[in-house]
Structure formats: C-alpha cells, structure tokens
Amino acid sequence: MTRGILVALCFGIMIVGGCSRALTESSASGVIQKWIDSQNGGIVGTSAEALTKLIGPEMIVRLQVPDVQRLLKEGYLEEKTVALSYPNFSGQYSGVFRKVNMFSVLVSEPTVITIDIQTLSNTTPPHVEGQFKACDGPDCEVASLSGSVQRVGPSNLILAFPNRRKEFTVTLERGPTDAIVGHYDATGWGRESHLRVNHVGPSPSDVQQEGYAYRWTNKLPSDTFNGAQLILGHLVVDSCENLLLASETTATASCKTHVRLTAGAVAIFGTGSTERPVEATFGKQPDGTWIGTGVQYTAPSYSLPEGRGGTAELSNEGPGRQAAAQVAHVPVTASKIEPPPSAAINLTVFSSTPSFIVGCSSTFSKSREDFTAGRYLYADDLRAQSMISIAGRPLILKAVSKPDQAYFSQFANEEYTASIKIEKTVPGQRGAETVDGTLTVQRKNGPTVTVAVYGERGC
C-alpha cells in the first residue's frame, strides 16, 4: 500500500496530521481540556451583579425579590434592621427674595421673606413641606416647597406654583446654618427670581427611621464570589466534532462543555443546565504533537427571576447575554443581567408611594376601589421620576420624553419603559383631576403589557 493511500485512509476517519501523533475528534476533547486547565485551573464565572449589588447597602424597604427571599429561607442570607439617620430641616427660614432680568440686572428691591417648613417622617425617606408667598409686581401667589430628604448632601425641593402649573427646583443645603437656595423664572419672560433663606434658631434633632441590610451567612462558602463575579466551577469538555485542518499546523473543532458547579454556585444558581458550545483551536508542535491554543466560550448568565420562587435561571438567550471570551486568568463573564425576554411582565401593586411623590404628582390603580384603598400600579412626580412594581420589586424610572399631553412623559430605565395614555379627565378638588386611561409597560426587547387604570393627577 502506498503512503498516499495511508494518508487518505487516515483523513477518512477524521485524523488531522497523519497517522502518527494524530489529532482526532476523540482525542481533541482531551487536548483542549488540558489547555483549559492551564488557564486559571479551568475555573469560569459569570456576573451576578444583579444580586450582589443588593447585599451590603442599607435599604429603606425590605427586599421582596423572590430569589433573595429564597436565599433568606435557606439560610444563605440574613436580614438585619439598621438605624437610618436623616437631617431634620424643620423650622423657620428667613432671607432675601429678589428679581433680576436676563442681563442679571436687579429689577426689583430685595424682599425679606420667611418660610416655615416641616420635616415629616411618615414617608421613607422623610420629606419636607412648606409654603411662602411670591410676588411678581402687584400679583402675589402662594408657592409650595416639597421634596425628599437626603441622608448625605443637598436635598432638591420642588417649588410649585399651583395657579401657574409651574414647577422649579431649589436646593436645601445642610451646613452650620441650613439654607434654601435657588433661582427660577416664574413668569417665562426672562425675569429670574433669586432665593436664599437661612434657618433661624437651633437645628432640631435628626430624624431616625428603620432600614434594612442584607449579609451573607457562614453557610455560603467564602469562595462563592469574587467581587460581583459568581465563581461557577470547573469547565469540562464532553466531546468535540467538526474537526477541520486550517493549515498544516493549525486546526479547529466544535466542542460541547458543561460546568462542574461548586457548592456555592449550586446555592445561587440551582442545578440548571450549564451545557455550552465551545469553538476550540489547536496548533501542531515541531515534534508533531498537537496542543490546544484557545477557545471561544460564553459562560451561563445569571438573572434574578421575576414572579417566581425557587432558584434563578441559567440561560443563554436574550439581548446582551452573549459575551464571547476566552477562558483566561479571570472568570468568563456575561455582559448583561436581565430577565428572560419572553417572560410575561408581572405588574404588582404597591401601597407606599416613593419619597419623591410629594406636592404635584399622579398616582394610578387598576380600579377606583384599589385607588381608594391605596393600592397603586403607577406613580410619578409629573416631572422627572416615576415608579412601577414588577413582581414585588419597586423600579424607579426617569423621564425620557414629553408628549403633547401636559404633565405626562414617557419614563424608562435600563429594563423597562412606562407611559400613561389619557382617555378621560374630570376636574377635581384642590387643583387635582381624576383620570381614566391606560398604563403601558414594555420590557426592553421583550413583551408589553397594557392595563386600564384610574387615578388622580395635580398639585
């Protein structure tokens, strides 16, 4: 038999490199496994930031995320109550109110004004409320001040003119002498009103509220996480196929893998499938032996499930979940954490409105009865922020656009968009009006839910 016939037979049974020291589909898995094990011991990981960012920081409300509740029940997490201290800005403020034109030239005599505000602790975090009279020539009207108290740094307040349906932002500053400062154009004619008032008298004691913090217990192995990275375990090559010779000294193959999960990964992930494809590359040594030279591998991604108990998912579907990378000296990560795009949106009610819902605002429920009982699906401040609840998880959204309909914007965060469509309005008391409409919530690159709502908006 000639040498040429021998070589042909060798290739006929998927042998790369001749019959001696050959690379076959059956041997390729061991060759590439050896290369994987040389890179950080073959250990792979994935980002669990969606979970780890909830652990440690002080929270103003209890976490209702299903996976957090599971970890608490199984003893891997513990919840502790903590004391949260907020500045108490209650008292009288006195200072100067003056008007300037667009060239910063004073157009009215400075007016000494007094503002009385209260820090109220019936919301979390506390908020302040107050009123003062603002005059523009002969016309005077009462303006209201309201806003949430920040634990650290300045607190932004909304200065609202109910008769003009205008709102502006001023700042409540903490210091040796607390002060309210800001400037705004209440007329729209380029006349700015400048305001600075200082707290009069001693500052009252801080407001104390109960908060929550979450910590891992000793039951969770200490090597489960590396920062926000969840250490999954050892990457195991099960088999290889489609072995192809790219050149005389290089080859490629498609291989099947799974992760041998650590005890900590099982506690966080559960026991879902970790099977993933790997594109492997090989190189031929001068002595004729073949070695692995690299892999392209996407680690399983972690998401906090919505509306489900039990363990979180291991999934490789959905936008942003593919993060091809080589097994190297750091664990392979998934670049995006989000729920499965096909999962239905589970809108849930909430009874405590967020701290920014003071003064001018809107709140909506799925029925008049729910609204009267204080069970809400949606709330916003008519300006910059709104809140919805998905599977018991409160989500804050920011205004991203303003349609023609006054006082309503489209709100969004990285996961969801929400908007209210007005169907019918009826004037109410104290400047508010009742509204019938629809609430539409859409997950990014995912499903949409639309529900009929009833509520109120106004100041």
C-alpha positions, -999 to +999 in steps of 0.1 A: +000+000+000+014+034-009+019+063+015-007+084-003-034+057+003-025+056+040-029+093+044-063+092+026-075+065+050-064+085+080-084+116+069-113+093+061-117+086+099-112+123+109-075+123+117-056+156+114-018+155+110-012+120+096-014+086+113+013+092+139+007+116+168-026+124+151-054+147+164-087+130+162-122+141+173-120+116+202-085+129+213-093+166+206-115+169+238-086+158+260-061+181+242-083+212+246-092+202+282-055+203+290-053+238+276-084+249+295-070+235+328-038+255+323-058+287+323-068+296+359-073+259+366-102+258+342-124+279+366-151+300+350-175+325+364-203+349+355-215+383+366-240+382+395-241+420+400-279+419+398-278+401+432-245+413+448-254+450+445-284+443+468-261+428+495-244+452+520-260+486+513-286+499+537-321+497+522-351+519+531-375+490+524-374+452+527-363+433+496-391+413+481-372+398+452-381+361+451-345+348+449-335+370+479-364+355+498-353+320+489-317+326+500-330+340+533-353+310+538-324+286+531-301+304+554-275+318+530-286+354+536-296+372+568-316+404+572-307+429+598-325+461+608-304+492+609-310+528+621-311+554+593-305+590+604-318+619+583-313+657+588-343+674+604-348+706+584-379+717+604-381+753+615-383+789+602-361+802+574-355+839+567-337+856+539-339+876+507-360+872+476-351+894+446-356+895+408-331+901+380-336+904+342-318+883+316-288+905+319-286+898+357-296+934+365-317+938+396-353+948+386-369+949+420-360+957+455-349+927+475-377+914+497-372+898+531-393+866+533-399+840+558-406+803+551-418+777+576-411+741+567-416+708+584-397+675+581-423+647+580-413+612+588-445+594+576-427+586+543-395+567+537-372+586+534-386+616+552-398+646+532-402+683+538-432+706+532-436+743+534-452+774+518-443+810+511-458+840+492-441+850+460-449+883+442-444+894+407-453+931+406-488+935+420-496+899+416-489+876+445-494+839+448-486+812+473-458+788+463-453+754+479-420+737+487-417+699+490-392+672+485-373+642+499-346+645+525-312+630+515-291+615+542-259+630+527-255+661+506-281+686+494-318+678+491-336+690+460-370+705+466-398+713+442-410+749+442-446+747+428-470+775+417-504+757+415-521+786+398-495+787+371-490+749+369-453+756+370-426+738+390-390+746+397-361+731+416-344+747+446-319+731+470-320+726+507-284+726+519-271+712+551-244+732+569-236+751+601-267+770+591-291+752+569-303+772+539-327+770+510-311+784+478-321+786+441-333+807+412-362+803+388-382+822+361-418+820+372-431+844+345-414+830+314-403+865+304-366+862+313-371+875+349-353+853+373-362+852+410-333+845+433-340+830+467-318+824+497-331+819+531-312+806+562-325+785+591-333+806+622-325+792+656-310+759+667-313+728+645-337+701+658-326+665+663-321+642+633-350+620+622-344+583+628-360+556+607-357+519+605-339+504+575-326+470+563-293+455+553-285+420+540-254+400+546-242+365+535-241+340+563-213+315+570-234+288+553-224+302+519-188+291+510-164+320+513-151+315+477-186+317+461-180+352+449-150+373+436-164+408+439-196+408+417-184+376+399-200+343+409-175+315+406-193+288+387-168+260+388-146+238+365-153+239+328-154+203+315-151+193+278-175+165+269-168+159+233-156+175+201-167+173+164-163+190+131-125+188+133-110+208+104-075+214+093-070+251+088-034+248+077-006+223+081+000+234+117-035+246+128-069+231+133-103+239+147-132+220+163-166+225+178-168+211+213-195+205+239-189+216+275-206+218+309-196+234+342-190+212+373-207+236+397-193+245+431-214+242+462-217+280+463-228+281+427-255+255+433-268+276+462-271+307+440-279+292+406-296+259+414-289+229+392-300+240+358-281+230+326-247+246+321-240+230+287-224+254+263-207+251+229-170+260+226-150+268+195-115+253+200-083+260+182-052+237+180-016+240+170+010+215+158+043+214+177+077+209+158+078+174+172+045+166+155+023+166+187-009+187+188-018+211+217-048+234+224-042+271+217-075+287+227-113+286+230-142+309+225-167+304+253-197+322+267-204+315+303-240+309+316-256+342+326-274+349+359-307+367+362-330+374+391-363+357+382-395+377+382-425+365+399-412+330+407-399+313+438-372+288+437-338+291+420-327+316+395-322+307+359-291+297+339-299+310+304-280+319+273-309+336+254-318+372+251-302+405+241-269+413+258-264+379+272-237+368+247-203+377+259-178+356+239-145+354+256-116+331+261-110+311+293-081+331+307-068+343+340-101+358+351-135+341+351-155+344+319-184+368+324-218+375+308-222+412+300-258+418+308-281+408+336-319+408+328-349+385+329-357+362+300-372+384+273-401+361+267-412+360+303-445+378+309-444+411+328-459+407+363-472+441+373-478+442+411-494+468+433-477+489+460-492+508+489-463+530+499-456+558+474-419+567+468-404+596+486-404+619+456-442+617+453-449+648+473-466+680+462-476+678+425-479+642+414-500+615+398-510+580+411-529+553+393-545+520+402-562+492+382-597+503+396-614+530+416-617+506+445-580+499+445-572+536+443-594+544+473-577+516+492-543+529+484-532+500+461-513+516+432-498+503+400-480+536+390-469+569+405-449+599+391-440+634+402-453+650+370-418+659+361-388+636+363-394+603+380-420+575+382-423+542+399-438+508+390-435+474+407-426+442+388-430+410+408-429+429+440-397+447+431-401+486+431-385+501+400-377+538+396-379+552+360-367+585+347-385+608+322-371+604+287-397+623+266-426+646+269-456+641+246-481+668+238-504+658+267-495+681+296-478+666+327-473+632+312-440+618+300-426+585+289-404+571+317-377+544+313-348+527+330-324+501+315-351+474+317-385+490+312-405+518+297-438+530+311-463+556+299-499+566+307-524+573+279-552+597+289-588+586+280-609+609+302-603+636+327-627+651+353-618+683+373-615+675+410-608+694+442-577+714+453-563+716+417-563+679+411-583+660+385-594+623+382-582+604+352-593+573+333-566+559+310-543+530+302-508+521+316-484+505+291-452+488+303-427+473+280-395+453+287-366+462+265-366+438+235-394+419+252-432+418+258-456+446+265-485+448+290-513+474+288-539+477+316-568+501+322-561+524+351-579+550+373-562+577+393-556+614+400-530+640+390-524+675+401-509+696+429 
